[in-house]
Amino acid sequence: MTNPNVDIDPGGVHQAGDDMGDLAVSARDRANHALDSSAVAAEAHSGWLISPALADCRRVWTDRLNQTLDEVDQAAIKLHASASSYSATDKEGARRLDAVEQELTR
């Protein structure tokens, strides 16, 4: 039979949330400028039919990259919430076990 205890390190989960949040922050600036060359090309060829298409393509992809980074941010927040919930539940369980032990030793 396997050990029924679940051993989770909330600190590690919090750290993973921090790392994901940091990743989203550092990637956001790059994402917002990743397609700057498309804007330059669109402006340089303003009389051509390709110009609006390049501008639209840049906008759509920048929006999609930011949406993905928002999802990474949300995952980081959820990791923090999960770790906090686990810690709170663990503390509550320990408190209840202590209360039972005190009752039994009276």
GILIN-V325808 format. One record per backbone hydrogen bond with DSSP energy under -1.0 kcal/mol. CO is the residue of the C=O (numbers start at 1). NH is the residue of the N-H. If there is no record, write none. Layout:
BEGIN
co=CO nh=NH
co=CO nh=NH
END
This chain:
BEGIN
co=9 nh=13
co=10 nh=14
co=11 nh=15
co=12 nh=16
co=13 nh=17
co=14 nh=18
co=15 nh=19
co=16 nh=20
co=17 nh=21
co=18 nh=22
co=19 nh=23
co=20 nh=24
co=21 nh=25
co=22 nh=26
co=23 nh=27
co=24 nh=28
co=27 nh=31
co=28 nh=32
co=33 nh=36
co=35 nh=38
co=35 nh=39
co=36 nh=40
co=37 nh=41
co=38 nh=42
co=39 nh=43
co=40 nh=44
co=41 nh=45
co=43 nh=46
co=45 nh=48
co=50 nh=54
co=51 nh=55
co=52 nh=56
co=53 nh=57
co=54 nh=58
co=55 nh=59
co=56 nh=60
co=57 nh=61
co=58 nh=62
co=59 nh=63
co=60 nh=64
co=61 nh=65
co=62 nh=66
co=63 nh=67
co=64 nh=68
co=65 nh=69
co=66 nh=70
co=67 nh=71
co=68 nh=72
co=69 nh=73
co=70 nh=74
co=71 nh=75
co=72 nh=76
co=73 nh=77
co=74 nh=78
co=75 nh=79
co=76 nh=80
co=77 nh=81
co=78 nh=82
co=79 nh=83
co=80 nh=84
co=81 nh=85
co=82 nh=86
co=83 nh=87
co=84 nh=88
co=85 nh=89
co=86 nh=90
co=87 nh=91
co=88 nh=92
co=89 nh=93
co=90 nh=94
co=91 nh=95
co=92 nh=96
co=93 nh=97
co=94 nh=98
co=95 nh=99
co=96 nh=100
co=97 nh=101
co=98 nh=102
co=99 nh=103
co=100 nh=104
co=101 nh=105
END
